[in-house]
Amino acid sequence: MIPKPKQTSSKPSFRWPWPKKRKGHLTVDQHPDLEDEVPTEQTEPEESNAGRIQSTPTEYVQAASQVVVASNSAMASVSEERRATEVSSGGASSSVGGLRIMRTTMSNAEAASSFLPNASGCVFHGLQINAHQHKLASKSNDPSGWERLLHNTAPNALHDSKYRFDPPKCDEDTRVEVTEELMGWIQDRESPQRLLCMTGAAGSGKSALQQTIAELCSGKGILASTFFFSSTDPTRNTVSAVMPTIAYQLGLNNPAVREAISAAVAKDPLIFEKSLKTQMNRLIVDPIEDLSRAIPKSELATLPYAILIDGLDECTDEQRQAELLAIIDDCLLRNEALPFRVFIASRPEWAIRSALEDSGYLHEKAYHIQLSDQDDATGDIRRVLWRRLREIGKKSGDLRARSPSWPSEEDIETLVSNASGQFIYAVTVIRFVSERRSPPVDRLQAVVSWTPEDRAKPFAALDHLYTNIVSAAKEGYYEAAYPERDFLLLLRTYQICTDGRYTAYRSSPVADLDELLDLGDNAHRWLISDLRSLVTVSSPSVKTIDSGAQFLSFYHKSFEDFLDSASRSKSLFVPELRAAEVVTASCILALDRADAGKGSSSINVLICDLLLTPLSPQFGAPLDSLSPILAQSTKRWETVEKCVSWYFELYQSQRKIQSFVRFPGWILDGWIAFLSHALLEHANRDQEIYRRIQISHDKWEQISKSRDEEELDLARRRIS
């Protein structure tokens, strides 16, 4: 098939990563299931990615011409295309700027009226909405202390959580020496060092070792608690849930401890709004100390005592990482009455590295294992590759893979050499070869042929593997689905909306992103159909209001780092601001749709989350980078206000259930900053519009002051 000629334009303009939808748009049933092959429509791919983004028709400009978070030059080029046509709407479907608008079958009124009918015991924190099953909820509006604790835990962080299905762990005959060293330290109750810190580079197998140790400790009855951080999971990428989750597990181990924790929460329902140190003392230290005074020391020694924390570096705030380490030192290590031994695994980032160095406060207190220096994983990687690839071959219908000579010794040695001691390389290769879209022999041969040019760089082989997988996925996407769309830009856009960098560390459901970007139902499935060795779609945690929601999830942080680094991803790199441009423009298009601002939970929440949150001062986003077109359109800022008002009223209504639920400050701050910007834009223009914006600004500023005063009053009452 002859490739379509590339469209050209006389001026550089903002261009969408997707075109106007074709009449032959694929139906939902045609989208690939995660286990099925994607039906192909053979379309000849274009030679370069640059030609994938088509010039923007003038119809797009009304919605997006100046709403770009990008460089000044980009803003200037966009402003040239401000010529626009008014968009009218009506009926069951409409189009905005050539983009097809899809309506849901349920009306907004129906969606609003059916929102959590007869539910109780719901807690709303920021934009993360927690909904628990009725068996955990109280029948009254005043749940018990234990139930309050459950609302604030992170079930995904447990070592045996169903949301961490098939987590990485060591094979039976691998990492034997390191495992024995770790278990030996944990079981040596007489050792004066009660903190073990294991550091290592990305992909060195830290999480696999933690999982293995957790299962071994659980089998021996000495596992007190676990917490597995994950930068891509909003329920466990901050420290807010660490203390409640650890306390929950301690309470499960001993009824007396559970009663003490429950009483502490019932006595102070706002305990989860207080400092980490206060939570540590009230929920963990005090209950164990009370128990130690009530039972013989010999009986206390029989309690589970191993506390495991994995991926400290994946906590999103380095300062909070340092705070957690300092609290563990102050509250656990310095208290000889407590039985705990703490095992922390992390990349050697600033917080833990500075604490462990010669002048650091943990240098003498911690037993330090550095995987990169003390552990040669080459033999283990070789054994894992042999075993797993042979298992894949036995299950394959390809006679070549079933042959005893596959894989060859030469192939295995090539992979071992490329891995350079990084387990993540071996794991990614195994996932890639096991995909059922083509024979495993062919997939393995492709990997073996991908030889990095510069082996001196620590991530050269891993980056080369990532580069080839993403490149192949891009071509497969163009051939089988949408040759006009920009695959790399869309992948980057989904990434920044998934990892929470613009949404106060919360992830957006993929279905909502499909809708916001106006790509059609299940568009994300096409996007990741050839990336399943790197990316998956995971089920929600119990803290998600929509039990049917799903979220994009990266198997390993090293792939996100690859996408974030221009020096590593090279020709595949897409600047973060370019993806932010698409997100912002999509929010503006959503504002112009007929059904926006009328109680649609998905659109309203996404607009508040993706458009306003980054404007909050705590994010440090320059307000000037937001296009003034938002302020110039009275319809748009009024529509945004409807979204914020709807969301604010939703939060206010929850006060009847939990008195400590408050509207998230970052949304309020972002909205006020937005209005302040609008006032500046209209200072010397239409005075009537300026007056209306001023009234709105003053109203919300007063709400913000009242909220601050309420928090200050609560703080004073806690102190008194």
N, C-alpha and C positions, 0 to 999 in steps of 0.2 A: 504494500500500500504506500502511495506517495505521501510523504509528510506534508502536513498543512503548512503553507507559507507563513512565516512569522510576521505578526503585525508590527508596524513601525510607527513611531510618533515623532513629530518634530521637536517636542519638548519633553524633558524628563518629568514624569508625573507619578503620583501615587498609584500603584497598580495592585489590584486584588490578587491573591494567590489562587483564585478560582474564577471561572468564567460564568456567564449567564448559563443556567442549566439548559441542557438540550431537551428537545421534545422526547427523545428516546431515553430519558433518565431511568436508571435502573431501579427496580422496585426493591422493597425491603427484603422480599424473599430471595432476591438475587444476591444479596450481600453474603459474604462467606461466613460460615460458622467457624469458630476457632479450630475445629478439627477437620474442616472440609477444605478442598481446594477451591480457589477462586475461579469462577468461570471466566474465560478470557474472551475479549473482543480484540482481535489482532489489530493493533494500531501501531504504525511505525513510530518509534520514539524519536524525538528531535535530538540534535547533536549535543546541545548544551542546556544547562539548567536556566541560563539567563533568558532564553526564549520562552520559558514556561509562563511567565507573567505577562498577561496581555495588557495593552494600554487601556486606561480607564475611560469608558464613555462618559460624556458630560452628564448623563443621568445619575451617575454615582456621586457627583460632586456635592450635591445638596446635602447628602448625608455624611460625607466623609472627607471633603476636600481639605479642611484645615484641622481636622481632629487627628493629628498624628503626633505621637511622642517620638520625635526623631530630631535630626540635626536641623540647623537653621536653613541650610540649603534645601533640604527636603521640604521644609515648610514653605520656602519661597516658591518652589516649583509647583507645589500644590495650590498655592493661592492664585496662580495664573488661571486655574480652571474653576473659578468660583461661579461661572455661569451655570445656572441650575434651573430646573423646572420643578414646580410644585408637584408633590406626589399626592394623588387622591387615593382613597382606600374605600373598600366596601365589599360585601359578599363574603363567601367562604374562603376566598384566597385572593391575593393581590401580589404585586411585585413592586419593589423599591429599587430604583437605580439598576434595573435589569437583573436584580437578584430575586429568585423565587422565594416567596414567603409561604411557609407551610403552617397550617393551623392545626391545633389539637382538636380531637373530637369532643373533649369535655369543655364546656364553656368556662369562662373565668369565674362566673358566679357559682357554678357547680363546684369548681375546684376549691373556691374559698369556703363554701358551706360544708364541704366534706373534709376540711382540714382538721385531722385528729379529732373526730367526733367522740365525745364521751371519754377522752383520754385523761389520765391523771398521772402525776409523778413525773412530768416532763421538765427537763432543765434546759434552758437555752443559754449557751455561752458564745458570745460573739455571733458569728455566722454558722457556727457548728451546732447543729441541733441534735439533742440527745433524746432518744425514745427507747425505753426499755419495755420488755415484755411484761404483761400484767402480773405474772408470778413474782416479779421483782418489785412491782409498784405497790405503794401503800393504798389502801382503800380510802384513806382520809387525805386531807390536804396537808398533813403534817407527818411526812414519812419518818421512820426511825433513823437513828444515827447510822446504822449499818446500811440502810437503803440509800441514804445520802452519800455514803462512802462509795457504794456501787456506781452511783451516777457520775462520779468523778474519776473512776479508774480507766485504764486503757487496756481492755482485753486483748487487743492485737499485740501488746508487748509481752505477753506470757510466752514461755518457751514452747508450750503445747497448745497455743491458740489455733483454732481452725482456720484463721485468716493468714496464718503462716504455714499453710499446708505444704508438706514436703520441703522443709527448710534445709539449707545446706548443713551437712555434718560429715564427720570423718568416716571413711570406710573402716572396716574392722581392723585391717592390718596397716593402716596409714597413720601418720603423726603419732606413732606409738610413744616415742621418747618424750615429746612435748606433753602429751596427754598424761603420761605417768608423772611427769614433773608437776603439772598443775594439780592433779589429784593428790599427790604426795603433800603438796603445800596445804591444800584445803583440809586434809585429814590430820595434819600435824597441829593439834590444838595447843601444844606447848610453845610453838614458835612465837617469838615476840612481835614479829611483823604480821599484823592482821589485815593488811591490804596488799593485794597483788595486782599490779598493772601490767598488762600485756599490750605492747604496741607493735605495729607493723604496717607496711605500706598497703595501699588498696590492692585487694585480690590475694593477699598473703594467707588467707584462710582463718582470720580471727573469728568471724561469726560461726564458721563450721566448728571450730574448737570450742567456742562458748556453748553451742547447741549440744555438742557431744558431752561436755562436762556437766551441763544442766541435766541431761538424761541419766548420766552416771550417778550424779548426786541424788536425783529423784529416786533412782532404784535403790540407793543405800539409805534412803530416809533422812538425808541431811540437807536437802534443798529447802531453804527458807523462802526465797523469792527470786524472781528474775525480772529484768526489764530490758527488752531489746528495742533500742532506738531505731528509727528509720526516717531519713530525711524526706521521703516521699509520702509518708503516712501522717496526715495532720493530727491523728490521735496520739502519736508517739514521737513527734519530732520536736517537742518542747519538754521542759522539766515540770510543767504544771501537773501532770498525772503521775509523776514518779512516786511521790510519797503515798498518795492514796492506793496506788497499785501494790506497792510493797506492803503497806499495812493490811490490805485485803488478804494477801497470801499468808501473812503472819497470823491473822485471825482465823484462817482456815485450819492452821496447824494446832491451835489450842483454844478451847472454848472460853477460858478465862481471859485470854488476850483479846479475843473477839468482843467479849462483853465490855472490856475496858476501852477498846477503840470506839465501839458503838456509843458508849456513855460520853466519851470525849467529844464526838461529833454532835450528839444530841445537846450537850451543854453549850457548844459554840457552833451553830450551823454555818457561820461564816469562816470556819477554819480554813476552807479551801481558797479563800481570798487573801489569806495572810501569807507571810514570808515562808520560804522553804524551811528555814531553820525552825520556825514555830511549828510548822506541820511535822517536821521530823521529831521534835521533842514531844508534841502532844499525841501523835498517832503511832509512833514507833518506840521512842526511848522510854517515855513514862509508863506505858502498859507493860513493857518487859521488866522495868525496874520494880513496878508494883508486884509482878509475878515473882521476881527473884526474892522479894521479902516474904512472900507467902509460902514458898516451897523450899525444900532442901536444895543446896547447891548441886548435889549429885543428880537431882531430878531436873534441874535447870539445864545441866550439861547434856541431857538426852533430847532437848529440843532441836529441831532443824536449825542450822546456823549459817549455811552458805548463801550469801547474797550475790547474785551475778548481774552485772550491768554491761550490756554489749553496745558498741557503736556510739560511745560518748561524743565522738566527733560529728555524728549525724544530728545532734541537737543543734537547732538552727542559730542559736545565739552563743557566741564564744564566752561572753561574760557569764551567762547562766551555766555553761559547762564548768567554768572556774568556781562559780558559787557552789555548785553541787559537790565538787571535790572538797572545797573548804568546809562544807557542812558535814560531810562524811568524816573528815578529820576531826572536827570540833566535837561532834555529837556521838560518834561511834568509836573512833580509834582512841580517843582520850578517856573514854569511859570503860574502866576495867571490869565493871559489873556486867557488861553486855557480852553475850557469847558469840557475836557475829564475826565471820571472816568474809571479807568483801573482795570480789574478783571483778576488775574492770578491764574491758578491751576497747582499744581505740586506735585510730591513726595517730601518729605523733604530732598532733596539731598543737597550737600555742598553749592552750589551757593545761593539758596534761604534761606537755613537754617542759614547760617552765616550772611546773610543780615538782618534776622528777629530776631536773638537772642538779648539779652539785650544790648550787646555792638555793635550791627550791625547798619548800617546807615539807615535802613528802619524800625527799631523797633518802633519809634515814628510816622513815617509817614504812616504806613500801618495798616489796620484793618485785623487781622489775625484770620482765622477760621481753627481749627484743627479738621478734621473729626473724627479721632480716639478717641479724648478726649471728644468732645461735641455732637457727633451724634450716638445714638444707633439705628442701622439700622435693628435690629432683626425683629421688627414688619413689616417693609416695605418688607424685604426679604420674610417673610411668605406670605404676600399678593400677591407679584409677583409670587411666586411659585404656590400658589393655582390657580390664574387666568390663568397663561400661560399653566400649565399642563392640566387644564380643557379644555382650547381651543384646545390643541393638541388632547385630548381624543375625543372631539366632531367631529374633522375632520378625525379621524382614522377609518379604516374599521374593526378594532378589537373590537368586542362586549365588551370585558373586559374593554377596555379603555373608552368606551361610558357609562359604568355603573356610576351612581351617586356616588357610593362608591369609585371611583378611582379619584385621588389618596387617599390613606387612611390618616387619621390624623396622625397616627404613622409615616408614611413615610415622611410626610411634616415636622414633628418635628425633625426627624433624619437629614434631609437636612438642616434645619435651624440651628441646633446645629453644624453640620459640617462646615457650612459657616462661623461661628465665626465673623459675621458682615461684611464679604467680599462679595460685590455684584457680583464680577467676578465669584465666585463659583456658585452662583445661575444661572447666565447667561450661564456659560459653561454647567451646568447640563441641562438646558432647550434646548440648542442647541443639546446636545448629545441625549436626549430623542426624539427630533423632527426628527432626521435622519430616513429616510425611509427604511433602510436596514434590519430592524427587528421591531417587534411590540413595541410600546412605553411602554407597561406594562413590558415587559421583560427587556428593556433597563433601566427603572427606578429601577426595582428590582436589577439589577446589580450594579447601583450606590449606592443604599441604603446598599448593602452588603459590599461595599468598605469602611470599617471603619478604620480611621487612628489609628495607635498604640499610637502615642504620641501627644495628643491634646495640650500640653503645647507649642509646637513650633508654631509660628505665621502662617506658611504656611503649616502646616502638612496636613490638610484636602485637601487643593488645590493641594499640591504635590501628595497626594495619588490619587486624581482624575486624574491628568495628567498622573501619572504612569500607572494606569489601562487602560486609553484610548490609550496611546502609545503602551503598551504591547499587547492589543487586536488588534490594527492596524498592529503591526509587524507580529503576527500570521496570520492575515487575508491576509497580503501581501504574505507570504510564501505559504499559502494554495491555493490562487487564482491566483497567478501570477508567481513569481520568487523565488523559494525556495533556490536557490544557492546564491542570492545576499545578501549583508549585509544591511538590512533595516535601521538600526540605523546610520550606517556610511553615507549612502546616504542622509538620512534626515538631518544630521549635515552638509554635504557638500552643499546641497541646501541652508541651513540656512546661512552659512557664505558667500555664493555668493549672497544672497538676501539682507542681512542687510548692505552690503557695507563696512564691516570692512577691507576688502582687496582692495577695489576699490574706494577709495576717497569718500566713502559714497554714491555710486551709486549702484543701483540694476541691476542684469543681468536678461534678459528675460528668462523664463523657457524653451522656445523652444531652445534657444541658449545653455543653460546648458545641455539639453537633447542631443544636438548634440556634444557638447564638451566632455561630459562623454561617448559618443558613446553608449547610452542606447536605441536608437530607438525613433521614433516619439511618442509624448505624454506620455513618460515614467513617467513624474511627476504626471499624473492623477492616475496611479496605486499607486504611493507612498502615495498620500494624500487621497485616496478613503475612508479610515476609519478614517481620521483625520479632517473631515470637520467641526467638532465643535471647532477646534483649528486653522486650517489653511484653507485658500482659495486661489483661483487664481483670481487676480483682473485685470480689464481692465487698459490700460495705461492712463496716464495723457496726456494733450495736448502737453506736452514737450517731447514726445517720437516720434522719427522719423517714426517708424513703427506703424501705427495705429492698426495693427493686433496683436501686441506684447502683452503678458500677463506676470504678475509678481506674484511670490509667496508672500502671505501676511499673517501675523500672526494677529489673532483677538486681542490679548492682549500681552503686553510686558512681563507680568509675565510668559508666556509660554517660551519665549526666555530666560528669566532669569533662568528658570527651566532647560533648555537644557544646559545652560552655567555653571551651578553649579554642581560639582561632589557630594557635600553633599546633594543636593536636588534630583537629578535624579538618584543617586546611580548606580544600575546595568545597567541603560539605558544611562549612561554618555559616551560620546565619546570625547576624547581630541581634542581641536581645531586644534592642530598641525597635528593630524592624518588626519583630513579632508583636511587641507592645503596640505598635502602630495599627496592626491588624485587629488586635483586641479592642482598642479604643474605638476605631472606626466601626467595628461590629456592634459595639454598645450603642453608638449613635444611630446606626441603622435600626436597631431594635427600638430605640426611642421613637422613631418615625413610623413604626408600624401601628396599625389601628388598635391592636389589642394591648399595647404597652401601657403600663401605669394603671391597670385596672384590677390589680390583685393577683396577677399571674406570678406564682411563687418563684418559678424557675427564672423568668426574665428579670423580675424585680430584684431578687437576691443577687443575680449575676451583675446587674447594673451597679448595685450598691457595692458589691465586692470588687469587681474588676475596674470600675470607673472611678469610684470615690475613695476607696481605701488607699491607693497609692498617693493620694493628695494629702493624706494625714502627715503632720510634721514628723511623726516618729519614723516615717519611711524615708524622709529626706529627699523626696522627689521634688525637683524644681517646678514650681507652679507655672512658670512662664512657658514650660514645654507643652502645656495644654493649649490647644487651639482656641482662640477667642470666639470661634463660631458657636461654641456652646453657649457663651453669654449672649451673643447677638440674636440667637433664636429664642424668643420668649416661650414659644411652644415647648422647646426642649428643656429649658431649665424648670418650667412648671411641671413637665412630665417627670423629670428626675425627682422633683420635690414630692410628687405623688408616690413614687416608689419608696422614698425615704419615709414619708408619713405612714404608708402602709406597713412598712417594716417596723417603724417605731411603735405604732399602735399594737402590732402583734406582740412585741416585747412587753409593752405596758400591761397587756391583758394577762401575761404570765405571772404578774405580781401576786395574783390571787393564789397561785400554786406555790411559788417559792419567792419569798420576800427579797432575796438577795439577787434576783435576776435583774440585770440592768442592760440598757441599750448599749451596744459596743461603742466605746469612745472613739475608735479609729474611724468608724463610719461617720459619726457626728462631726469630728474634726475635719474630715475630708469634705463633707458637705458645706461646712461653714467656709472653708478655704475656697471652695468652688464659688460660693456666693460672693465672697470678698473679691475674687477675681472678676466676677461679672460686674460688680459695682465699679471697679476701675475701668472696665471696658466701656461702660455707659455713662461715665461721669460727665462728659461733654456732648452727649448725644440726646436721645429721646428721654426727656425728663419724666414722662409718665412711666415708662418702663423702668427707669432708674428708681422712681418712688416705690414701685411694686417690688423690685428686688430688695430695696432697703427694708421694707416691711418684713419680707421673708427672712432676711438676714438677722434683723433684730429679734424676731420670734425665736429662731433656732439658737441664737446666741444666748438668749435668756434660758432656753431649755438646757443648754450646755452648762450654764452657770448653776442652775438648780441641781443638775446632776452632780456637779463638782461639790456643791455644798452638802448634798446628801451623803456623798462618800466621805467627806470630811467629818460630818456628824457621826457617821458609823464608826469611823476610826477613833474619834474621841470617846465614844461609848465603850469601844473595846478596851481602850487604855484604862478608863475609869472602872 
